[in-house]
Amino acid sequence: MIRFYAALWAGKCAKLGSVILRKLLKKEGTNLPGQVALKICPDFIDRVKKPETVIAVTGTNGKTTLTNIIADLLTKNGYRILSNRLGSNINSGIATALLNGVSLFGREKYKTAVLEVDERSAFRVFPYIHPSYVVVTNLLRDSCRRNAHPHYIFNIINNALPDDVTLVLNADDLISSKLKENNPHVYYGIGKQPWDHTECRNLLNDMQICPVCQGLIQYEYSRYNHIGRAKCPSCGFEAPKADYLAGLMDYEKMTMPVATPYGEETYPMISDSIFNLYNEMAAIAFCRAFGIEYQPLKKSLETTHVIESRYRKVTEDGVDIVTNMAKGQIAPAVTVAFEYAASRPGEKELVVMLDDFRDAAVTVENTAYLYDVDFEFFNQPNVSRIVVQGDRSRDYLLRCLLAGIPEEKLRCVDQLSEIPDQLALKKGTSVYILHDSYQVTVKDELVEALRKKIRERAKA
């Protein structure tokens, strides 16, 4: 116990230090308190008192967005929530969140926690926090350097999950939907839409072969990668039936009907991106299963938005500027962002700045993932210009050329400051900035630079 309290108090001191670091040096130190606590007491997560109810969110992509949505919805419905909203999701980040949830004497201050958990850290976290619910976004092909293959990550999560935890799973994901098949499950999904395809259009699809009989999987409809409704015609292996299933979406009214165990309910759509609509469906399924009634949940969703670090739209003198995270080194995540930007109506210019940052240690040396990203979505008439930027800009440029994009549409720059001069920024058009998770502050600088140029042009 002496070691635990030493870790607790040292972590509290480190928390103060991380606050000073953020305010004075404008540097994040969100993991620092947990790192200190775990260094002194390696089983700190096991020893520290946890809230009575822990909701964990994990998966390949969408964890931070979904964690924030669930935390917001619970807060709006009267729950006082402990959460690691900034996405500090490895064991030191979890330790930091739990450290924030107790007093100097170790007493818990919250009854409910919503914690984002890195999928590879599952075995370091789940046995010790013992969540009541685990909500999984998806399991997709991730960085080869980090996560190898989704079936590998499936086994990590599956082995780490307690046998009694309730799982909220994506019924349209033939991989993650099979987690802990003997546990209690709540499934969510999105029904067939007019724009769906019957075959995957992406370069990657990790569920083409049936894991039971090795026959070919047949898709009723396909969204992206292996996400969709599928079945093996040879042995009957198939996706589970969704308990919460979104019907035909109304993109004009931005509403969607949802078939639930309680009857049909209609909810506002928080996004026009299918990726974020899956996040919303996960949140709806969890909240209804958790006991939040339909009308309060519907009202809460009316004022719920995707966090600005992931998606943001501003308009300056008739030019829409949209920032959308495209998580570098993860081909499916980048492809989804690319397809979304390319599919929006109207003329548009694109800025591609993926896994580069001012710290060279972050920049990846292996660019093989770029050849699993569907740059081909950019090869269409209403994309008038593409600016690629960063240390790897020549690699992006080459990939664009191999996708058949005309060279006259392409611009290649090294510095962020060079981007505004490469864009036409015409009234009535849109600019999509497709950026990495490391570039939250950098993309904001670019947005302000573009707005400044537009304002100066208007004055001229």
C-alpha positions in Angstrom: 0.0 0.0 0.0 2.9 2.4 0.7 4.0 2.0 -2.9 0.5 2.6 -4.2 0.1 5.9 -2.2 3.6 7.0 -3.3 2.5 6.4 -6.9 -0.8 8.2 -6.3 0.8 11.3 -4.8 3.6 11.4 -7.3 1.1 11.1 -10.1 -0.9 14.0 -8.6 2.2 16.1 -8.6 3.0 15.1 -12.2 -0.5 16.2 -13.1 0.2 19.7 -11.9 3.4 19.6 -13.9 1.6 18.5 -17.0 -0.9 21.4 -16.6 2.0 23.9 -16.4 3.6 22.2 -19.4 0.4 22.7 -21.5 -0.1 26.3 -20.4 3.4 27.7 -20.6 5.1 25.5 -23.3 1.9 24.6 -25.2 2.9 21.0 -25.1 0.7 18.1 -24.2 1.6 15.9 -21.2 -1.6 13.9 -20.9 0.2 10.6 -20.2 2.7 12.0 -17.8 0.9 11.4 -14.5 0.1 7.8 -15.4 3.6 7.1 -16.5 4.9 8.3 -13.2 2.3 6.3 -11.2 3.1 3.1 -13.2 6.8 3.5 -12.8 6.5 3.6 -9.0 3.6 1.0 -8.8 3.4 -1.2 -11.9 0.0 -2.6 -10.8 -1.4 0.9 -10.2 -4.4 0.3 -12.5 -5.3 -2.8 -10.6 -5.0 -1.2 -7.2 -6.6 2.2 -7.8 -10.4 2.4 -7.1 -12.4 2.5 -10.2 -15.9 3.9 -10.8 -18.8 1.4 -10.3 -19.6 1.4 -14.0 -16.8 1.4 -16.6 -17.6 1.7 -20.3 -14.6 1.0 -22.5 -14.4 2.0 -26.2 -11.9 0.2 -28.5 -11.3 -0.8 -32.1 -9.1 0.3 -35.0 -10.6 3.6 -36.0 -13.2 6.0 -34.5 -12.4 5.4 -30.8 -11.8 9.0 -29.8 -14.9 10.2 -31.7 -17.1 7.5 -30.2 -15.7 8.0 -26.7 -16.5 11.7 -26.8 -20.0 11.1 -28.3 -20.9 8.6 -25.5 -19.4 10.8 -22.8 -21.4 13.8 -24.1 -24.7 11.8 -24.3 -24.3 10.4 -20.8 -23.4 13.9 -19.4 -26.5 15.4 -21.1 -28.6 12.8 -19.4 -27.4 13.5 -15.9 -24.3 11.3 -15.5 -21.1 12.7 -14.0 -18.4 11.1 -16.3 -14.8 10.4 -15.9 -13.2 10.1 -19.3 -9.9 10.3 -21.3 -11.4 12.5 -24.0 -8.1 13.5 -25.6 -7.5 9.9 -26.8 -4.7 9.1 -24.3 -5.7 5.4 -24.6 -2.7 3.2 -23.7 -2.1 1.9 -20.2 -0.4 5.1 -19.0 -3.3 7.2 -20.4 -5.8 5.0 -18.6 -3.8 5.3 -15.4 -3.8 9.1 -15.8 -7.6 9.1 -16.2 -8.1 6.9 -13.1 -5.7 9.0 -11.2 -7.9 12.0 -12.0 -10.9 10.1 -10.7 -9.7 9.6 -7.1 -8.9 11.9 -4.3 -5.5 12.3 -2.6 -6.5 9.5 -0.3 -7.7 7.2 -3.1 -11.4 7.7 -2.8 -13.3 7.5 -6.1 -15.0 10.7 -7.2 -17.0 9.3 -10.1 -19.6 6.5 -10.4 -19.3 6.2 -14.2 -16.3 6.2 -16.5 -16.1 6.2 -20.3 -12.5 5.2 -21.3 -11.0 4.9 -24.7 -8.7 1.8 -24.7 -6.0 1.2 -27.4 -6.7 -2.2 -29.0 -3.2 -3.4 -28.5 -3.3 -2.3 -24.8 -6.4 -4.4 -24.1 -4.5 -7.2 -22.2 -2.8 -4.5 -20.0 -6.1 -2.8 -19.2 -9.3 -5.0 -19.4 -8.3 -7.5 -16.7 -7.8 -4.7 -14.2 -10.6 -2.2 -14.9 -13.1 -5.0 -15.6 -15.5 -2.9 -17.7 -19.3 -3.4 -17.6 -19.6 -2.6 -21.3 -17.1 -2.6 -24.2 -18.1 -0.8 -27.3 -16.1 -1.7 -30.4 -16.0 0.5 -33.5 -14.4 -1.9 -36.0 -11.3 -4.0 -36.7 -9.5 -2.9 -39.9 -6.1 -3.2 -41.5 -3.8 -0.9 -39.4 -0.2 0.2 -39.6 2.0 -2.7 -40.6 4.6 -1.4 -38.2 2.2 -1.4 -35.3 -0.8 -3.7 -35.6 -0.1 -6.1 -38.5 -3.4 -7.7 -39.4 -7.0 -7.2 -37.9 -7.2 -10.9 -37.0 -4.1 -10.5 -34.9 -5.7 -7.7 -33.0 -9.0 -9.7 -32.8 -7.1 -12.3 -30.8 -5.5 -9.7 -28.5 -8.9 -8.2 -27.6 -10.8 -11.5 -27.5 -8.3 -13.0 -25.0 -8.3 -9.9 -22.8 -12.1 -9.4 -22.5 -13.8 -10.7 -19.3 -16.3 -13.4 -19.8 -19.2 -11.4 -18.3 -18.7 -8.1 -20.1 -21.6 -6.9 -22.4 -20.2 -6.1 -25.9 -21.7 -3.5 -28.2 -20.5 -4.6 -31.6 -20.7 -3.6 -35.3 -22.9 -6.2 -37.0 -21.6 -5.0 -40.4 -18.0 -6.0 -39.5 -17.5 -9.7 -40.0 -14.3 -9.6 -37.9 -15.1 -7.6 -34.7 -18.7 -8.9 -34.6 -17.4 -12.3 -33.7 -15.7 -11.2 -30.4 -16.5 -13.3 -27.4 -19.4 -15.1 -29.0 -20.6 -16.5 -25.6 -20.8 -13.1 -23.9 -23.9 -10.8 -23.8 -24.1 -8.8 -27.1 -25.8 -5.8 -28.5 -25.4 -5.4 -32.2 -25.7 -2.2 -34.3 -25.7 -1.8 -38.1 -26.8 0.3 -41.1 -29.3 -1.2 -43.5 -29.0 -1.2 -47.3 -28.7 2.3 -48.8 -29.2 3.3 -52.5 -25.5 4.1 -53.0 -24.2 0.8 -51.7 -22.2 -1.6 -53.8 -22.4 -5.4 -54.0 -18.6 -5.7 -54.3 -15.8 -4.0 -52.4 -14.4 -1.1 -54.4 -11.3 -0.7 -52.2 -7.8 -2.1 -52.6 -8.1 -3.7 -49.2 -10.8 -6.2 -48.1 -9.8 -8.5 -45.2 -12.9 -10.7 -45.3 -13.0 -12.2 -48.8 -12.4 -15.8 -47.6 -14.8 -17.6 -45.2 -12.9 -18.4 -41.9 -15.0 -21.6 -41.5 -14.9 -23.3 -44.9 -12.5 -21.1 -46.9 -15.2 -20.4 -49.5 -15.7 -17.0 -51.1 -17.7 -14.5 -49.0 -20.6 -12.9 -50.8 -21.7 -9.3 -50.0 -25.3 -8.2 -50.0 -23.9 -4.7 -49.8 -20.5 -3.2 -49.2 -19.5 0.1 -47.6 -15.7 0.2 -47.4 -13.1 -2.5 -47.0 -14.9 -5.5 -45.4 -17.6 -3.4 -43.7 -21.1 -4.3 -45.0 -23.6 -7.2 -45.0 -22.0 -10.5 -46.0 -22.5 -14.2 -45.9 -20.7 -17.4 -47.1 -23.0 -19.2 -49.5 -21.2 -22.4 -49.0 -21.5 -22.9 -45.2 -23.8 -20.2 -44.0 -21.2 -18.2 -42.0 -22.6 -14.7 -41.9 -22.8 -11.4 -40.1 -25.1 -11.3 -37.0 -28.4 -9.6 -37.1 -28.4 -6.0 -35.8 -30.5 -5.2 -32.7 -30.3 -1.5 -33.7 -30.5 -1.1 -37.5 -30.5 2.3 -39.3 -32.9 2.4 -42.2 -33.0 4.6 -45.3 -31.3 7.8 -44.4 -32.8 11.2 -45.3 -29.8 13.4 -46.2 -32.0 16.5 -46.8 -33.6 16.4 -43.3 -30.5 14.7 -41.8 -32.6 12.1 -40.0 -32.5 8.3 -40.0 -35.0 5.7 -38.8 -33.7 3.1 -36.5 -35.3 -0.3 -35.9 -34.8 -1.1 -32.2 -36.1 -3.8 -29.8 -38.6 -1.1 -28.6 -39.9 -0.3 -32.1 -38.9 2.2 -34.8 -37.2 5.4 -33.6 -36.0 8.4 -35.6 -32.8 10.2 -34.8 -30.9 13.2 -36.1 -27.8 12.4 -38.2 -24.8 14.0 -36.6 -22.8 13.7 -39.8 -23.2 12.9 -43.5 -20.1 10.6 -43.4 -21.0 6.9 -43.2 -18.0 6.3 -41.0 -19.3 8.7 -38.4 -22.8 7.4 -38.8 -21.5 4.0 -37.6 -20.1 5.8 -34.6 -23.5 7.4 -34.0 -25.2 4.0 -34.3 -22.8 2.5 -31.8 -23.6 5.3 -29.4 -27.4 4.9 -29.9 -27.2 1.1 -29.3 -25.1 1.5 -26.2 -27.2 4.3 -24.7 -30.5 2.5 -25.2 -29.0 -0.7 -23.8 -27.7 1.3 -20.9 -31.2 2.5 -20.1 -31.5 6.0 -21.6 -35.0 6.5 -23.0 -35.6 7.3 -26.7 -36.8 11.0 -26.4 -34.0 12.2 -24.1 -31.5 10.4 -26.3 -32.9 11.9 -29.4 -32.9 15.4 -27.9 -29.3 14.9 -26.7 -28.2 13.9 -30.2 -29.6 17.1 -31.7 -26.8 19.1 -30.0 -24.0 16.4 -30.4 -21.3 16.9 -32.9 -18.1 15.1 -34.1 -15.2 16.6 -32.2 -13.4 19.4 -34.1 -10.0 17.7 -34.0 -11.6 15.0 -36.3 -13.9 17.1 -38.5 -14.5 20.9 -38.8 -16.1 23.1 -41.4 -15.9 26.9 -41.6 -16.9 29.3 -44.4 -15.1 32.4 -45.4 -16.5 34.6 -48.1 -18.2 31.8 -50.0 -15.4 29.2 -49.6 -16.0 26.2 -47.5 -12.9 25.0 -45.6 -13.2 21.5 -44.2 -10.7 19.7 -42.1 -11.0 15.9 -42.0 -8.7 13.5 -40.2 -7.0 10.9 -42.4 -5.0 8.8 -40.0 -1.7 8.2 -41.8 -0.2 4.8 -42.0 -3.6 3.2 -41.7 -4.8 2.6 -45.3 -8.6 2.1 -44.6 -8.8 5.2 -42.4 -7.1 7.3 -45.1 -9.3 5.8 -47.8 -12.5 6.5 -46.0 -11.5 10.2 -45.6 -10.4 10.4 -49.2 -13.7 8.9 -50.5 -15.7 11.2 -48.3 -14.0 14.3 -49.5 -14.1 13.2 -53.2 -17.8 12.3 -53.0 -19.0 15.7 -51.7 -20.9 17.7 -54.4 -19.4 20.7 -56.2 -16.0 21.8 -57.2 -13.3 21.2 -54.7 -9.6 21.5 -54.0 -7.8 19.0 -51.8 -4.8 19.3 -49.4 -3.1 16.0 -48.5 -0.8 16.1 -45.4 -0.7 12.7 -43.9 1.9 11.2 -41.5 4.4 14.1 -41.5 5.0 16.4 -38.6 7.5 19.0 -37.4 9.1 16.3 -35.3 10.9 14.0 -37.8 10.7 11.1 -35.4 7.0 10.8 -36.2 7.5 10.6 -40.0 7.2 7.0 -41.2 10.0 5.6 -43.4 7.9 2.8 -44.9 5.4 4.3 -47.4 4.1 0.9 -48.6 0.7 1.7 -47.1 0.1 4.4 -49.7 -0.4 1.7 -52.3 -3.3 0.3 -50.3 -4.9 3.7 -50.1 -7.5 4.5 -52.8 -6.0 7.7 -54.3 -8.1 6.8 -57.3 -11.2 8.4 -55.7 -9.5 11.8 -56.4 -9.5 11.2 -60.2 -12.7 12.9 -61.1 -13.7 16.2 -62.9 -14.9 18.1 -59.8 -11.5 17.8 -58.1 -9.8 20.8 -59.6 -6.5 20.8 -57.7 -4.6 18.6 -55.2 -1.8 20.0 -53.1 0.5 17.4 -51.4 2.7 18.7 -48.5 5.3 17.4 -46.1 8.5 15.4 -46.0 6.7 12.6 -47.9 5.0 14.9 -50.4 6.9 13.4 -53.4 5.6 9.9 -52.4 2.0 11.3 -52.3 2.7 13.0 -55.7 3.9 9.7 -57.2 0.9 7.8 -55.8 -1.5 10.5 -57.3 0.2 10.1 -60.7 -0.1 6.3 -60.5 -3.8 6.8 -59.8 -4.2 8.5 -63.1 -4.7 12.0 -61.8 -3.6 14.6 -64.5 -0.3 16.2 -63.6 -1.6 19.7 -64.2 -4.0 19.3 -61.2 -1.2 18.4 -58.9 1.0 20.7 -56.7 3.8 19.5 -54.5 5.2 21.7 -51.6 7.4 21.1 -48.6 6.2 23.8 -46.2 2.8 24.5 -44.7 3.2 28.2 -45.5 3.4 27.4 -49.2 0.0 25.9 -49.4 -2.3 29.0 -49.6 -0.6 30.3 -52.8 -1.2 26.9 -54.5 -5.0 27.1 -54.1 -7.5 29.1 -56.2 -10.0 29.5 -53.3 -12.8 30.4 -55.6 -16.2 31.5 -54.3 -18.7 28.6 -54.3 -16.0 25.9 -54.0 -14.7 23.8 -51.1 -11.2 23.1 -49.8 -10.7 19.8 -48.0 -7.7 19.5 -45.7 -6.9 15.8 -45.1 -4.6 15.7 -42.2 -3.1 13.2 -39.7 -3.9 12.9 -36.0 -0.5 14.5 -35.1 -1.5 17.7 -37.0 -4.4 19.0 -35.0 -2.7 22.4 -34.3 -1.0 22.5 -37.7 -4.2 22.1 -39.6 -5.8 24.9 -37.6 -2.8 27.1 -38.6 -3.5 26.3 -42.2 -7.2 27.1 -41.9 -6.4 30.5 -40.5 -3.9 31.2 -43.2 -6.5 30.3 -45.9 -9.1 32.5 -44.2 -6.6 35.3 -44.1 -5.8 35.0 -47.8 -9.5 35.0 -48.7 -10.2 38.1 -46.6 -7.2 39.9 -48.1 -8.5 39.0 -51.6 -12.0 40.4 -50.7 -10.5 43.7 -49.7 -8.4 44.1 -52.8 
